[in-house]
Amino acid sequence: MIYFLKATQQIFALGIALSILLIAPGAALARGAPPAGASDAPPAGQPGDEFRRPAGIYLLGVRNNLGEILDQPFIDGYVLRTGWNTLESSEDTYNFDKIDDFIRALDEVDQHLSLTVFSQRVPQYILDTPGVIQYESVNQNNNGSSYTTAVPWDEIALQRYQVFMRALGDHRVWSIAADGEVPLREHPVLRVIGAQIMGLGGLRDPLNAISSQPSYSRERFTAASIDSLAIAVDEFPEQSVHVAVFGIADDLDSPPLDDHIVNELGAVFNSDEQPRLGFFAENLACDSPGIGNNYLFEQQDATFTMFQMLQAWLDP
């Protein structure tokens, strides 16, 4: 299991701690084994029982400050979250200093990094490019704010996203184990990638801003989602890659859009012996814990899953 714990100013108080749990199917902690006497092959389209299952406890950063790193034996690493539009200020101009700093600091204390580069907001130079299809997206935290970004199926923006992710994977960072610089995708400190759908982020669209676009179709959106996530999977083959799954809908009720997308992603990424894409869901948040529409439960035999829980540790 991988837990992510939120850092606070008083780290040991944990009064407003946020935790995320990456659950290994079958409650296994590392590599699973088939039940005694079991020899039947898994159902078609599902991986076997022995696929690699990530495990650990990670601290979820608030301010992306090195001081939030907690050097304790029960902590396996840190969750760094940043944005594509922050890391690429203009075309092919990157600033990966923050990532470098955390990689080096975690390397010193023998911990690991979980990295999410939010891509719902594309860099401004892409929006300034003629021909980019844009829309007004509502902040996914439902605070009423909005911003202009590219639709997930825009070919120009998607191509630039692939260039960015390749540059990120190629970026070289010092490694203690290698006694030299290695590409980020090969760095032993980097263990987890939070994958994104370009122009959207996770599968989350509470006001149906995506499906209301004139150029939207379920087929186009599905293909774009697969393309975006394939970029992360391909560029970071050694890491555990996951995507957030919340509620998302269009005007077709059967099957619901979120069910359709999850099934399509599973068929593309998780039909082999080793699943390549895990799922994240926020099912134990704030004052409404429950399983509900729980992709963790539904996907537990097919891939690794992660959930987020918002609640005070001292007041569970």
C-alpha positions in Angstrom: 0.0 0.0 0.0 1.2 3.6 -0.6 -0.1 6.3 1.6 0.4 10.0 1.0 0.3 12.2 4.1 -0.2 16.0 3.9 2.6 18.1 5.4 1.5 20.9 7.8 3.5 23.7 9.4 3.6 21.6 12.6 4.3 18.3 10.9 3.7 16.1 14.0 0.5 17.8 14.9 -1.2 16.3 11.8 -4.3 18.2 12.8 -5.4 18.8 9.2 -3.6 15.9 7.6 -4.6 14.8 4.1 -3.9 11.2 3.3 -3.9 9.4 0.0 -3.7 5.6 -0.2 -2.4 3.6 -3.1 -3.9 0.2 -2.5 -2.3 -3.0 -3.8 -4.9 -5.4 -5.1 -5.7 -8.2 -2.7 -4.1 -6.1 0.1 -0.6 -7.2 -0.9 2.3 -5.0 0.0 4.8 -5.8 -2.7 4.6 -8.6 -5.2 1.4 -10.7 -5.0 1.3 -14.5 -5.2 -1.6 -16.6 -6.5 -3.7 -18.4 -3.8 -2.5 -21.8 -2.9 -3.6 -24.3 -5.5 -4.8 -21.7 -8.0 -3.6 -22.3 -11.5 -6.4 -21.0 -13.8 -5.5 -18.1 -16.0 -7.1 -14.7 -15.2 -10.1 -13.6 -17.3 -9.4 -12.1 -20.7 -8.4 -8.5 -20.5 -7.1 -8.7 -16.9 -3.6 -9.1 -15.6 -2.6 -12.0 -13.5 -2.2 -12.1 -9.7 1.6 -11.7 -9.8 1.9 -8.2 -11.2 4.1 -5.6 -9.4 2.2 -3.7 -6.7 3.6 -0.4 -5.5 3.8 0.2 -1.8 4.9 3.0 0.6 3.9 6.0 2.6 4.4 9.5 1.0 4.1 13.0 2.4 1.8 15.2 0.3 3.4 18.6 0.0 1.5 21.8 0.6 4.0 24.5 -0.3 6.5 22.4 -2.2 9.1 23.4 0.4 12.1 21.2 1.1 11.4 21.7 4.8 8.3 19.6 4.4 10.4 16.5 3.8 10.0 14.3 6.8 13.0 12.1 7.5 11.3 9.4 9.5 11.6 5.6 9.0 7.9 5.2 8.3 8.0 7.8 5.5 8.9 6.5 2.0 8.9 9.8 0.1 7.3 13.1 -0.9 4.6 14.1 -3.3 5.6 17.1 -5.5 2.8 18.8 -7.5 3.5 21.5 -10.0 2.2 22.7 -13.3 3.1 22.4 -17.0 2.6 26.1 -17.4 5.0 26.7 -14.5 7.7 24.5 -15.9 7.6 25.6 -19.5 7.4 29.4 -19.5 7.9 29.7 -23.3 8.3 27.2 -26.1 11.1 24.7 -25.3 12.2 26.9 -22.3 12.0 24.7 -19.2 12.8 25.2 -15.5 13.1 22.0 -13.7 15.0 23.4 -10.7 12.3 22.6 -8.2 12.2 19.0 -9.3 16.0 18.8 -9.1 16.0 20.2 -5.6 13.5 17.5 -4.4 15.3 14.7 -6.2 18.6 15.6 -4.6 17.1 16.2 -1.1 15.2 12.9 -1.1 18.2 11.1 -2.4 20.2 12.3 0.6 17.7 10.7 3.0 17.0 7.6 0.9 13.4 8.5 0.1 11.5 8.6 -3.2 9.4 11.1 -5.2 5.9 11.0 -6.5 5.6 13.7 -9.2 2.4 15.2 -10.6 2.7 17.9 -13.3 -0.8 19.3 -13.7 -1.7 19.9 -17.4 -5.2 21.3 -17.3 -3.7 24.7 -17.8 -1.5 24.8 -20.9 1.3 27.3 -21.3 0.3 30.7 -22.6 2.4 30.3 -25.8 0.1 27.4 -26.8 -3.0 29.6 -26.4 -1.3 32.3 -28.5 -0.8 29.8 -31.3 -3.2 30.2 -34.2 -5.6 27.3 -34.6 -5.5 25.9 -31.1 -9.1 25.0 -30.0 -9.8 26.6 -26.6 -12.5 26.5 -24.0 -13.3 28.0 -20.6 -12.6 25.4 -17.9 -14.0 25.7 -14.4 -11.6 25.1 -11.5 -11.8 21.5 -10.6 -12.0 22.3 -6.9 -15.3 24.1 -7.5 -14.3 27.4 -6.1 -16.0 29.3 -9.0 -12.9 30.4 -10.8 -12.3 29.6 -14.4 -9.5 29.8 -17.0 -8.9 29.4 -20.7 -7.1 26.3 -21.9 -6.9 23.9 -24.8 -9.4 21.1 -25.4 -7.9 17.7 -24.8 -8.2 16.7 -28.4 -6.4 19.8 -29.8 -3.6 18.3 -31.9 -1.2 21.3 -31.6 -1.5 21.3 -27.8 -1.2 17.5 -27.5 1.9 17.5 -29.6 3.5 20.2 -27.5 2.5 18.2 -24.4 4.4 15.2 -25.7 7.5 17.3 -26.4 7.3 18.6 -22.9 7.0 15.2 -21.3 9.9 13.9 -23.3 12.0 16.8 -22.2 11.0 16.1 -18.6 12.0 12.5 -18.9 15.3 13.3 -20.7 16.2 15.9 -18.1 19.3 14.8 -16.2 19.6 14.9 -12.5 22.4 13.8 -10.1 22.0 10.4 -8.6 24.0 9.2 -5.6 23.6 5.5 -6.7 24.9 6.3 -10.2 27.5 8.7 -8.9 26.6 11.0 -11.8 23.7 12.5 -13.7 20.9 10.2 -15.2 17.7 11.0 -17.1 14.8 11.7 -14.8 12.9 8.7 -16.1 15.8 6.5 -15.0 16.4 8.1 -11.6 15.9 5.6 -8.7 14.4 8.3 -6.6 11.4 8.9 -8.9 8.9 6.2 -8.2 5.4 7.5 -9.0 3.9 9.7 -11.8 0.5 11.3 -11.5 -0.6 11.3 -15.1 -2.8 14.0 -16.7 -5.2 14.4 -19.6 -3.9 17.5 -21.4 -6.3 20.4 -21.0 -8.4 18.6 -18.3 -6.2 17.0 -15.7 -8.0 14.1 -14.1 -11.3 12.7 -15.3 -13.2 15.4 -13.5 -15.6 18.0 -15.1 -18.3 18.9 -12.6 -20.1 21.4 -14.9 -19.7 19.4 -18.1 -17.5 22.1 -19.7 -15.8 19.5 -21.9 -18.9 17.7 -23.2 -20.6 21.0 -24.0 -17.9 22.0 -26.5 -19.1 22.2 -30.2 -16.2 20.0 -31.2 -16.8 17.4 -28.5 -17.6 13.8 -29.3 -17.3 10.8 -26.9 -15.0 9.1 -29.4 -12.8 12.1 -29.8 -12.5 12.7 -26.1 -11.8 9.0 -25.4 -9.0 8.9 -28.0 -7.5 12.1 -26.6 -7.6 10.8 -23.1 -5.8 7.6 -24.2 -3.2 9.7 -26.1 -2.4 12.0 -23.2 -2.0 9.1 -20.7 0.0 7.1 -23.2 2.5 9.9 -23.2 3.1 9.6 -19.5 3.2 5.8 -19.6 5.7 5.8 -22.5 8.0 8.5 -21.2 8.2 7.0 -17.7 8.2 3.2 -18.2 9.9 2.5 -14.8 7.5 4.4 -12.7 4.0 3.6 -11.3 1.7 5.8 -13.3 -1.9 6.7 -12.2 -4.7 9.0 -13.2 -7.4 10.6 -11.1 -11.0 9.4 -11.8 -13.8 11.6 -10.5 -17.3 12.2 -12.0 -17.5 13.1 -15.6 -20.5 12.9 -17.9 -21.9 13.7 -21.3 -25.4 13.4 -22.9 -25.1 9.6 -23.2 -26.3 7.6 -20.2 -25.5 4.1 -21.2 -22.7 3.5 -20.4 -21.9 6.6 -18.3 -18.9 8.5 -19.7 -16.7 7.8 -16.7 -17.4 4.1 -16.8 -16.7 4.1 -20.5 -13.4 5.9 -20.2 -12.2 3.7 -17.3 -13.1 0.6 -19.3 -11.3 1.9 -22.4 -8.2 2.8 -20.4 -8.1 -0.6 -18.8 -8.3 -2.3 -22.2 -5.4 -0.2 -23.5 -3.1 -0.1 -20.5 -4.0 -3.0 -18.2 -4.7 -6.0 -20.4 -1.2 -7.3 -20.2 0.5 -9.2 -17.5 1.8 -6.0 -15.9 -0.8 -3.2 -15.6 0.7 0.2 -16.6 -2.0 2.6 -15.4 -3.5 2.9 -11.9 -6.5 4.8 -10.8 -7.0 7.5 -8.1 -10.3 8.3 -6.5 -11.4 10.5 -3.7 -13.8 8.3 -1.8 -12.9 9.1 1.8 -13.0 12.9 1.6 -14.0 15.3 4.4 -17.3 14.4 6.0 -18.5 12.1 3.4 -16.6 8.8 3.6 -18.0 5.9 1.6 -17.3 3.7 -1.3 -20.1 4.9 -3.7 -19.0 4.8 -7.3 -15.7 3.3 -6.3 -13.2 2.5 -9.0 -10.8 1.3 -6.4 -13.1 -1.6 -5.6 -14.0 -2.3 -9.2 -10.4 -2.2 -10.5 -8.7 -4.0 -7.5 -8.0 -7.2 -9.5 -6.9 -5.4 -12.7 -4.5 -2.7 -11.5 -3.2 -0.7 -8.5 -5.5 2.0 -7.1 -5.1 5.1 -4.9 -7.6 7.1 -2.8 -7.5 10.4 -1.0 -8.9 11.0 2.4 -9.5 14.5 3.8 -9.8 14.3 7.6 -7.9 15.2 10.7 -5.7 12.5 11.9 -6.5 13.4 15.5 -10.2 13.3 14.8 -10.8 10.4 12.4 
